[in-house]
Amino acid sequence: MKSDRTNRVSIINVLLIGLLLFCLTGCSMFSSVVEEDPSAEIDSDLVVVGFSQLGSESLWRTANTASIQRALTKENGFFLVFNNARQKQENQIKAIRSFISQRVDYIVFSPVTEDGWETVLLEAKEAGIPVILADRMVNIEDESLYTTWVGTDMQEEGEKAGRWLEEYMQAHQRTDEEDVNIVVLQGTPGATSQIGRTIGFNTIADRHENWNILEQVNGDFTTAKGKEVMQLLLKKYDNIDVVVSQNDDMTFGAIEAIQEASRTVGVNGEITMISFDAAHEALEMVDQGLINVDIECNPEQGDKIAEVISKIEHGEEIEKAYVIEENVFTQKNVKEYLDTRTY
Ligand code: GYE
């Protein structure tokens, strides 16, 4: 087992050096494939983990990558092979296949969307490599195709947003007869966070006849797309009361679009802003009153993933899902979290 690992690690080392040289000589295609330092001396006891991150579309994603890289270090006994799929499922499938052929000990991956993973997960299972899903989920019938999942309860996050709006409307004495016109900026279609937050919010919205969802549009979890779709929505509707934006990055773009259209947002503005993630930059905007509420989604998943792998290594029982705790931030409670926020 030990010498097997040593062989694998040295093969990987050679591959990494080759890849680095390849990149240094002008290849940009693979520039983020490997972030390990290939020249580093590798301990043969290290647990080799292939991590396929879905992209770098948001502050949340950057924090999530950093959290996993911080946890799966050499000091903690891991050798991490990192791949950034740039929001493309085909890149993730390629990365997973390459991890299988490198015979890594574990595959960690954050699936960009839920469908279409059966074949590659079966290949990993047949190769005897445990797969740990991080953040998003896969939609498959055979749950034995992955070992466990570490993430957050996205549907609950959507419900929290809806419940906050219910209370807000009550506090502002908006009666049930008065229409509340809502637009929803959705994340990547088919991603667990888009599906869960949509179902969660709509479950609460369905209870209110006067909540009028004008449109739900794809903003792809990015600031640029968030701004673009918000500009279109503002041209189309002059009666928007609430924007539900399924991540902070889209919220930044939406706020820019709204302000450029000479409209106002937030606690003292015309348009109520509901956001998700609670990155530091967004929490500052909650503090300033530009975002009314930010539903936290916790990207700090690295330690839990490291813990789960260690448990498997020690032959301990593990759960099929680990759900990370999260909070809701408004102007009332945000100050106490601002200083300690790491992302
Ligand atoms: O909210 C968003 C990111 O899947 C929870 O993906 C994640 C989401 C997160 O791009 O910012």
Residues whose N, C-alpha, C, O or C-beta is under 5 A from the ligand:
A	BS01	GYE	E57 S58 W60 R61 D135 S193 F221 Q246 N247 D277 C297
